[in-house]
Amino acid sequence: MEEATITLNSLREGIKRATLLLGLIILGIVVGSFLIWMLILIVLLICLGAVAYWCRRRE
């Protein structure tokens, strides 16, 4: 009976670790994609600013 308890405990521990790992991976993907979108937006804003400045200079 004790062996079954040990196996059950190790199984629970493994599930906890897998869930934690999965959570960390999902969090990493969400944060990473958010940072990528922020970067794209910043680049777009810089490009728009440069175009506006260039158009204003031409006039």
Summary of the structure (lengths in Angstrom):
residues: 59
radius of gyration: 25.4
end to end distance: 87.2
largest distance: 87.2
contacts: 111
relative contact order: 0.06
helix: 97%
strand: 0%
